[in-house]
Structure formats: C-alpha cells, structure tokens
Amino acid sequence: MEQAFADIIKKIGEDPSRDGLIDTPARAAKAFEFLTEGYRRNVDDVVNGALFESDCNEMVVVSDIELYSLCEHHLLPFIGKCHVAYIPSGKVLGLSKVARIVDLYARRLQIQEGLTTQIAKTIMDVTGSEGVGVIIEARHMCMMMRGVEKQNSVMRTSAMLGVFKDNNATRTEFLALINRPS
C-alpha cells in the first residue's frame, strides 16, 4: 500500500522524495489501514459477550454517535452522526458496543444507505430485539469538495426494522427522542 501511495504522488506530478513528502506514503498507508479497519474485525469480537439479561422492554436510544467513513465511489470521507434505538426482548447490549458496531461498518468503504442498513440488521441480530431504528445524518466530502460543491448539504438515511417499521407510534417516539435538545 505504501508503494501505491508513492505511485499516486508521482502520478499527480509531485516528487515523493521531496522533504515534506518523504514519509507521506508510509503515513498515508497507516492512515488508510486505520480508516478501513472494519474489514479486519467482526461482530463477535466487537460485542465481546456484552449482552446482558434484562427485563427492560422499553426503547433504548443511543444518539449522536460520531461516525467517519469513506465513500466507496471516490474514497473521500463522509462525516456525521448516527442515532440507534432498539426495544429489548430479554437482553440489552453494552452501551459502548452500540458505538463499536457503528464503527465496525463505518470503517469500511461505504455508501451511507448500506451503512445504515448494516448497523440496523446487526443490532437486531445481536440483541434479538423487537425492533431497531437507525438514522444517519452525514456530510459527504465527495459532494462538498468536488462535483457540485454543495457545502451545506446533509444526507439523512434511516433503517427501521420490526416494531419500528410496523408501528408508527414507536417510530414517532424514536424521532421525537433524537430531535430533543440534549
């Protein structure tokens, strides 16, 4: 990967042996490995047994989870926040594990629509809950830095499973909870 970054630097007309660029291919390769670490991790490792018996059957919401991902079409970042809700059915997931599941999928080449669905399906599978709702709001550098160059655009995607899809009151409660001031 380091050599590939050196080749890219050459292709744009720069000299990778120039003082400011000498270590750039190694740094870029290390950064790219970090930004795509989701390919080298799996759900079982991330959850790590943090699923606990509980008689809670009311909505659990984790909102404003920061996310950083790379657009699979341009390899440019998209940055935003994710809101996750689920209704437990005998088990609750450790709080940090919700954020770690978001990171697991965000740290892969993605489109936001797919990322939203992957997070929702995984939370549903892991918890066995009655339903899951996921909303992502993100700004895409591929739209801001190039192409149409729209600086204030925000993309919002949602995935609603189980009672979040089938029950309008559940979906409405989720939306009201994430739209409250903190």
Stockholm file with secondary structure:
# STOCKHOLM 1.0

chainA/1-182         MEQAFADIIKKIGEDPSRDGLIDTPARAAKAFEFLTEGYRRNVDDVVNGALFESDCNEMVVVSDIELYSLCEHHLLPFIGKCHVAYIPSGKVLGLSKVARIVDLYARRLQIQEGLTTQIAKTIMDVTGSEGVGVIIEARHMCMMMRGVEKQNSVMRTSAMLGVFKDNNATRTEFLALINRPS
#=GR chainA/1-182 SS CHHHHHHHHHHTTCCTTSGGGTTHHHHHHHHHHHHTGGGGCCHHHHHTTCEEECCCCSCEEEEEEEEEEEETTTCCEEEEEEEEEEECSSEEECHHHHHHHHHHHHTSEECHHHHHHHHHHHHHHHHCCSEEEEEEEEEEHHHHTSTTCCTTCCEEEEEEEEHHHHCHHHHHHHHHHHTSCC
#=GC SS_cons         CHHHHHHHHHHTTCCTTSGGGTTHHHHHHHHHHHHTGGGGCCHHHHHTTCEEECCCCSCEEEEEEEEEEEETTTCCEEEEEEEEEEECSSEEECHHHHHHHHHHHHTSEECHHHHHHHHHHHHHHHHCCSEEEEEEEEEEHHHHTSTTCCTTCCEEEEEEEEHHHHCHHHHHHHHHHHTSCC
//
